[in-house]
Amino acid sequence: MRVEIDVDRLRADLIDYYGSATFAGSPYAFGAVVAMEEATPEQLIRCAESEGIDLSTYAVPDSEEPDEDDGCGWQPVE
């Protein structure tokens, strides 16, 4: 089963996630924020998966089957 992801909300949450680390003094967090701002939808999904973020919370309700298969199991919404 394929699920569409609200990429804009995921991007905003990842920016907040890494941005909060900048205030904790992590020197790499600012670079992560910039990377999330410039990331493709597929990169955002892979990053969220690597951080253990539950992508089901970003699923678009009643999504239809996507036309393309990117092989990652999640379909970004743009």
LINJO-V960593 format. One record per residue. RES is the residue in one letter. PHI is phi in whole degrees, 0 to 359 (* if undefined). PSI is psi as a letter, one per 40 degrees, with the letter a starting at -180 (999 if undefined). BURIAL is + if it has 24 or more other ideal C-beta (glycine too) atoms within 12 Angstrom, else -. Layout:
BEGIN
res->RES phi->PHI psi->PSI burial->BURIAL
res->RES phi->PHI psi->PSI burial->BURIAL
END
This chain:
BEGIN
res->M phi->* psi->h burial->-
res->R phi->258 psi->i burial->-
res->V phi->230 psi->h burial->+
res->E phi->276 psi->i burial->+
res->I phi->247 psi->h burial->+
res->D phi->283 psi->g burial->+
res->V phi->293 psi->d burial->+
res->D phi->297 psi->d burial->-
res->R phi->291 psi->d burial->-
res->L phi->298 psi->d burial->+
res->R phi->301 psi->d burial->+
res->A phi->299 psi->d burial->-
res->D phi->291 psi->d burial->+
res->L phi->292 psi->d burial->+
res->I phi->297 psi->d burial->+
res->D phi->297 psi->d burial->-
res->Y phi->301 psi->d burial->+
res->Y phi->283 psi->d burial->+
res->G phi->297 psi->d burial->-
res->S phi->295 psi->d burial->-
res->A phi->287 psi->d burial->-
res->T phi->296 psi->d burial->-
res->F phi->282 psi->e burial->-
res->A phi->272 psi->e burial->-
res->G phi->95 psi->e burial->-
res->S phi->282 psi->h burial->-
res->P phi->291 psi->e burial->-
res->Y phi->270 psi->e burial->-
res->A phi->295 psi->d burial->-
res->F phi->298 psi->d burial->-
res->G phi->298 psi->d burial->-
res->A phi->293 psi->d burial->+
res->V phi->298 psi->d burial->+
res->V phi->299 psi->d burial->-
res->A phi->298 psi->d burial->-
res->M phi->291 psi->d burial->+
res->E phi->295 psi->d burial->-
res->E phi->259 psi->e burial->-
res->A phi->290 psi->i burial->-
res->T phi->286 psi->i burial->-
res->P phi->304 psi->d burial->+
res->E phi->294 psi->d burial->-
res->Q phi->294 psi->d burial->-
res->L phi->299 psi->d burial->+
res->I phi->296 psi->d burial->+
res->R phi->297 psi->d burial->+
res->C phi->297 psi->d burial->+
res->A phi->299 psi->d burial->+
res->E phi->297 psi->d burial->-
res->S phi->291 psi->d burial->-
res->E phi->273 psi->e burial->-
res->G phi->79 psi->f burial->-
res->I phi->281 psi->h burial->-
res->D phi->283 psi->h burial->-
res->L phi->289 psi->e burial->+
res->S phi->295 psi->d burial->-
res->T phi->287 psi->e burial->-
res->Y phi->254 psi->e burial->+
res->A phi->292 psi->h burial->+
res->V phi->277 psi->h burial->+
res->P phi->300 psi->i burial->-
res->D phi->54 psi->f burial->-
res->S phi->287 psi->i burial->-
res->E phi->269 psi->i burial->-
res->E phi->298 psi->h burial->-
res->P phi->287 psi->i burial->-
res->D phi->283 psi->d burial->-
res->E phi->246 psi->i burial->-
res->D phi->248 psi->h burial->-
res->D phi->269 psi->e burial->-
res->G phi->84 psi->e burial->-
res->C phi->257 psi->e burial->+
res->G phi->90 psi->e burial->-
res->W phi->233 psi->i burial->+
res->Q phi->249 psi->h burial->+
res->P phi->290 psi->i burial->+
res->V phi->253 psi->h burial->+
res->E phi->241 psi->999 burial->-
END
